[in-house]
Amino acid sequence: MSEPEVRRVFASDGERVRRLRLEALDDPAAGIAFLETRDDAMARPREFWDERAVGAALSGSAAQFIAETGRTWVGTVTILIPEPGVADYFGRVRDTGGATAVAVYVNPEHRGTGLLDRLFAAGAAWARTQGADSLFLDVHDENTRARAAYARLGFRPTGATIEGPNGLEHELSRSLDDD
C-alpha cells in the first residue's frame, strides 16, 4: 500500500466530499462521532456538496484536508476558524485564537498507520496561518478509540463537557505552538 498524499480539497471535489462523508457515516462509530446521519447526508442536493467543497477549498474560515491513495480518499479532517461572537454547532461562543477540528475520519484499513497524525499536521499548519494558537475538538464519552487517538496527538481535556444530540461530549484541546 502506497503512502497516501494529504492535501486540501479542491473546489471541484464536491462529489468526492459527498462520497467520503457517506463512507464515514457508514462507520460503526458514526452514531456517536458525527452530528449527521447517512439519511440526512443522502438527502442533501448536489449543490450542497459543491458549495461545501468550494468553501473548504477557498475559505479563510474552513479547510478540509483529505488523504488519498491514487484516486481513493482514505481520510479527512476539517478545520474551522470560528467567527468571534458567533455560536458553534453546540451553541458555544469561543474566544478568538482557537480553531476547531470536526468531521474526522480515517478508513479502517489506514488506521494505526500515522495517517491521522499527517491529517492533523496539515490542518494545524493551516490553522496557524489563520492566526490560531490552539486546536479544539469534541469527542463523545463512549468513543474510546477516538479519545485514545486524540490523546496520542497531544489533545488534553479542557474540563468542559456538553450534552450533545448524541450524548455527553468532552472538549479537548492542544496548543499549536509546538507544531
C-alpha positions as CSV (number, residue, x, y, z in Angstrom):
1,M,0.0,0.0,0.0
2,S,1.5,3.4,-1.0
3,E,1.7,6.3,1.3
4,P,-1.4,8.5,1.0
5,E,-1.0,12.1,-0.1
6,V,-2.5,14.7,2.3
7,R,-3.9,17.8,0.7
8,R,-6.6,20.4,1.0
9,V,-9.7,19.6,-1.1
10,F,-10.2,21.3,-4.4
11,A,-13.2,23.5,-5.2
12,S,-14.2,20.9,-7.8
13,D,-14.3,18.0,-5.3
14,G,-17.9,18.2,-4.3
15,E,-18.9,14.7,-5.3
16,R,-15.8,13.2,-3.7
17,V,-16.5,15.1,-0.5
18,R,-20.0,13.6,-0.6
19,R,-18.7,10.1,-1.1
20,L,-16.2,10.3,1.7
21,R,-18.8,11.7,4.1
22,L,-21.2,8.8,3.3
23,E,-18.4,6.3,3.9
24,A,-17.6,8.0,7.2
25,L,-21.3,7.9,8.2
26,D,-21.3,4.1,7.5
27,D,-18.6,3.6,10.1
28,P,-19.9,1.7,13.2
29,A,-18.9,4.7,15.4
30,A,-20.8,7.2,13.2
31,G,-23.8,7.4,15.6
32,I,-21.6,8.9,18.3
33,A,-18.9,10.6,16.2
34,F,-21.0,12.7,13.8
35,L,-23.8,15.1,14.2
36,E,-25.5,13.9,11.0
37,T,-27.0,10.7,9.8
38,R,-26.4,8.9,6.5
39,D,-30.0,9.6,5.5
40,D,-29.6,13.3,6.2
41,A,-26.4,13.4,4.1
42,M,-28.1,11.4,1.3
43,A,-30.9,13.9,1.2
44,R,-28.7,16.9,0.5
45,P,-28.6,18.1,-3.1
46,R,-25.5,18.1,-5.3
47,E,-25.3,21.9,-4.9
48,F,-24.8,21.5,-1.1
49,W,-21.7,19.3,-1.7
50,D,-20.3,21.5,-4.4
51,E,-20.7,24.6,-2.2
52,R,-19.1,22.7,0.7
53,A,-16.1,21.8,-1.4
54,V,-15.7,25.4,-2.6
55,G,-15.8,26.7,0.9
56,A,-13.4,24.0,2.2
57,A,-11.0,24.7,-0.6
58,L,-11.0,28.5,-0.7
59,S,-12.3,29.9,2.6
60,G,-10.2,31.5,5.3
61,S,-12.6,30.2,7.9
62,A,-12.9,26.5,6.9
63,A,-10.5,24.0,5.3
64,Q,-11.0,20.3,4.7
65,F,-7.9,18.1,4.3
66,I,-8.1,14.7,2.8
67,A,-5.7,11.8,2.4
68,E,-5.8,10.0,-0.9
69,T,-4.1,6.9,-2.4
70,G,-4.3,7.2,-6.1
71,R,-7.8,8.5,-6.7
72,T,-9.2,6.9,-3.5
73,W,-9.8,9.2,-0.5
74,V,-9.0,7.4,2.8
75,G,-9.2,10.0,5.5
76,T,-10.3,13.6,6.3
77,V,-10.3,16.3,8.9
78,T,-12.0,19.7,8.6
79,I,-10.7,22.7,10.5
80,L,-13.0,25.6,11.3
81,I,-11.9,29.1,12.4
82,P,-14.8,30.4,14.5
83,E,-16.1,33.9,13.9
84,P,-15.8,35.9,17.1
85,G,-19.1,36.2,18.9
86,V,-20.8,33.5,16.7
87,A,-22.1,30.3,18.3
88,D,-20.7,27.0,17.1
89,Y,-22.6,23.7,16.4
90,F,-23.2,23.2,20.1
91,G,-24.1,26.8,20.8
92,R,-20.8,27.8,22.4
93,V,-19.1,31.1,21.6
94,R,-15.3,30.8,21.6
95,D,-12.7,33.4,22.2
96,T,-10.5,34.2,19.3
97,G,-7.3,32.3,18.8
98,G,-8.6,28.8,18.6
99,A,-9.6,26.6,15.7
100,T,-11.9,23.6,15.8
101,A,-11.3,20.2,14.2
102,V,-14.5,18.4,13.0
103,A,-15.6,15.6,10.7
104,V,-12.5,13.4,11.5
105,Y,-12.5,10.1,9.7
106,V,-9.8,7.5,8.6
107,N,-10.7,4.5,6.6
108,P,-10.3,1.3,8.8
109,E,-7.6,-0.1,6.5
110,H,-5.5,3.0,7.2
111,R,-6.0,3.4,10.9
112,G,-2.8,3.0,13.0
113,T,-0.6,4.0,10.1
114,G,0.1,7.5,11.2
115,L,-2.3,9.0,8.7
116,L,-4.3,10.7,11.4
117,D,-1.1,12.5,12.5
118,R,-0.5,13.7,9.0
119,L,-4.1,14.9,8.5
120,F,-3.9,16.9,11.8
121,A,-0.4,18.2,10.9
122,A,-1.8,19.7,7.7
123,G,-4.9,21.1,9.5
124,A,-2.8,22.6,12.3
125,A,-0.4,24.2,9.9
126,W,-3.3,25.8,8.0
127,A,-4.9,26.9,11.3
128,R,-1.7,28.6,12.4
129,T,-1.6,30.6,9.1
130,Q,-5.1,31.8,10.0
131,G,-3.8,33.1,13.4
132,A,-4.9,30.2,15.6
133,D,-2.8,29.3,18.6
134,S,-4.8,26.2,19.7
135,L,-6.9,23.5,18.3
136,F,-10.1,22.2,19.9
137,L,-12.3,19.2,19.2
138,D,-15.2,17.4,20.8
139,V,-15.3,13.7,21.4
140,H,-18.1,11.5,22.6
141,D,-17.7,10.0,26.1
142,E,-18.1,6.5,24.7
143,N,-15.8,6.9,21.6
144,T,-12.8,5.3,23.3
145,R,-10.9,4.7,20.1
146,A,-11.0,8.3,19.1
147,R,-10.3,9.6,22.6
148,A,-7.1,7.4,22.7
149,A,-6.0,8.7,19.2
150,Y,-6.6,12.3,20.2
151,A,-4.6,11.8,23.4
152,R,-1.7,10.4,21.4
153,L,-1.9,13.5,19.2
154,G,-1.4,15.7,22.3
155,F,-5.1,16.7,22.9
156,R,-6.0,17.1,26.6
157,P,-9.4,17.5,28.2
158,T,-10.2,21.2,28.9
159,G,-12.7,20.1,31.6
160,A,-15.6,21.3,29.6
161,T,-18.4,18.9,28.6
162,I,-21.6,19.4,26.8
163,E,-24.7,17.2,26.3
164,G,-24.9,17.0,22.5
165,P,-27.6,15.3,20.4
166,N,-25.6,12.0,20.6
167,G,-24.9,12.2,24.4
168,L,-22.0,13.5,26.5
169,E,-19.2,15.2,24.6
170,H,-15.8,16.1,26.1
171,E,-13.9,19.2,24.8
172,L,-10.2,18.5,24.1
173,S,-7.5,21.0,23.1
174,R,-3.9,21.2,22.2
175,S,-1.5,24.1,21.6
176,L,-0.4,24.8,18.1
177,D,2.8,26.4,19.4
178,D,4.7,23.1,19.4
179,D,3.8,22.2,15.8
